[in-house]
């Protein structure tokens, strides 16, 4: 487990270094995740040790939300002062996301010309 955690942290460190040295607008951990993905693809699969360690981390993922909750509580005054813009942004972005998802889904589900001609021939 320690070796696998070291690999995960080294990928994150490499991603952070790349992001900072190249002045990329992408978070370092995202680049590190891409590096890990590329390494696993080159290897041809995910080793069982990595699967076990990742499973252990995922089982305790809720613990990672504690620092975020503490941060929210520490800035409660500011959040309450700007509650309306926050609520508007949350609802607006949710509605926008739903609308974009619906448009993409409608475009993907649109029948092809061949499927339309097959459907017409099957009607009684």
N, C-alpha and C positions, 0 to 999 in steps of 0.2 A: 504494500500500500504506500509506503514511504517513497519508493522509487517512482510509482505512478504519479503521486502528488508532485514530486519534483519535476517530472516531465510536463505536467499540466502547468505548473508555475513558470517553468522555463519558456514554454510556448507563450504564456501571457507576457512575460518579461520581454521576449523577442518582439512580440507585437507592439508593446509599449515603446520599445526603443525605435522600431521602424516608424511608428506614428509620430514620435517626437522629432527624430532626426530628419524625416522627410516632410515635416510640417503638414501632415495629412489631417483632414477634418474627420477622420474615423477614429473611434476609441481604440486604444491599444489592445484591450481584451478581445475585441472583435477580430482584429488582425491576428492575434494569437490563436483564436479559435479557428480561423481559416488556415493558419499554419499547421495546427494539429490535424485538421481535416485533410489537408494535402498529405501530411505524413502518413495518416492512416490509409489514405487511398493508395499511396505508393507502396505501403506494406501489404495491401490487399485485404485488409480486414482489421477488426478491433480485437486486440489481445484480451484474453479473459481477465487478466489483472486490471486492465483499464476498465472493463465492463463492471467488475466488482467494486472498484473504487468509485466510479461514477454513480453506480447504484447506491452506494453508501452516502455519497454527497446528496443525491436526490432525495433519499429517505429523510434527510434532515434539512431539507431546503428551507423549511419554514423558519428555522433559526436565523437564516440570513436576512429575514425581514425585521428582526428586532432592532438593528441599528437604524433602519429607515423609520421605524415607528418612533424611536427615541428622537430622531431628528424632527419629525412632525410635531411631537409634543414640545420640543425645545423652541420651535418657531410658531407656536399656536397663536400668539398675538398678531403676528404678521399675516398668518393665514386667515384669521378672522377679519382682519382689516381689509383683505383683498378677496373675500369669499365670493362676491358676485362675479368678478372677472374669471375666477377659477372655475366656478360652476358653469358659466357661459362657455368657457373654453372646453370643458369636459363634455358638455352636451353637444356643442357644435362639432367637435372633432369626432364624437361617436356617431352623430347623424351623417357626417361627411363620409366616415368609414363605411357605414352601412350602405349609403348610396353608391359609393364606388364599388363595393363588393357586389351589390345587386346588378350594376351595369356590366361588370366583368362576367358575372355568372350568366347574365342574359346573352352576352356575346359568345360565351363558350358553349351554351346549351342550344344555340340557334342551329336548326337542322341544316344539313348539307343538301345540295340539290339532289344527289343520289338517294338520300334517305326520304326526301319529299316524294320522289317518283315511286319509290317502293311503297310508301304509305298510301299513295293514291290508288295503286293497283290492288291493295288488300282490302279496301273498303267495300262492303256489300252493296 
